[in-house]
Amino acid sequence: MRRAGVRVRSLVVMGTLTLLGTGCATGDRPAEGPGPSWCDGYPRPIYSTLERRLQDLEWFEVYEVRPGVFAIYEPHQFEEVISYLVVGNERALLWDTGMGISSIRAVVSRLTDRPVLVLNSHTHPDHVGGNAEFVEIWGYPTPFSVQNAKGFSNEELAEIVRAEALCRPLPQGMDSATYAIPDFAFSVSVRDGQVIDLGGRIVEVLHVPGHTPDALALRDRDNGLLFTGDTFYEGPLYLFSPEADFAAYETSVARLARLVPEIQLLLPGHNTAVAHPHQLLRLDSAVAVVQSGEATGRRRNGLVVYEFGSFSILLSDR
């Protein structure tokens, strides 16, 4: 299920649905995808340590991970996507908009009354699903992101709202037969190193290609926070799709790893809303070992999987 280099995370492999979603963290859930115990790993223990907000939501869970920083988590779908709202004194930044299965704008409007700009960590469909709900959308301009801004059809996305990919029914009013992601328009192009002033809170955009050509990280230097998108999360890291570039990924990971002495907390795009910065050092070493050919991987469904404890690296076996 690919379109012009766009990867949808649920893949049909040899005629059988194989869910390789990032929700399947190493050691947490079955490696081969959903089954009778697919949701047994939920809730993840880390969430019991975080301050939960808006507990009446049907689809999302919201956690205030730091003052003015909210993780907007979608725990009921295999991807376990996490978007983040960063609130300044004058405006707020929404880092990704999730899967579009339920309205993220409705959640954001309950968390802040400030003007909201959207910035995507990258434009895979699970991170831009709610973009069309907003007017001010910032993005890193590449042919890949321009293509993805045209939206995604139900045919392309149907697998990710199948019953096998869900821990609970879809929200009221959401029909899997018509689920799609509308097109959206970028209002502002960002560049590597660009600083965004939210009023009393400044964040910096980092271009970190590898997972996709348009992959970004977001740094809150004053508060020691690094939002990593899909460049790092605890779980299987997807680097096998046509748009992935493992050499570029190695360079990007090394760049982020150099920031570790100044980082207090990682905020990844899937699974766990917070992670320790030392994970970037582990990832940097893991990528180097894989790139050198010294790592031993196991082959599965056209992929090579390299296990490193709390995360794994998935490459194409071609």
GIJOJO-V977776 format. One record per helix or strand of 3 or more residues. SS is the DSSP state (a for helix, b for strand). FROM is the first residue (numbers start at 1). LEN is the number of residues. If there is no record, write none. Layout:
SS,FROM,LEN + SS,FROM,LEN
//
This chain:
b,10,4 + b,16,4 + a,45,5 + b,51,3 + b,61,6 + b,69,5 + b,81,7 + b,91,5 + a,104,8 + b,115,5 + a,125,4 + a,131,3 + b,137,3 + a,143,6 + a,154,8 + a,163,3 + b,195,3 + b,202,6 + b,216,5 + b,225,5 + b,236,3 + a,246,12 + a,260,3 + b,265,4 + a,278,15 + b,298,3 + b,303,5 + b,312,5
//
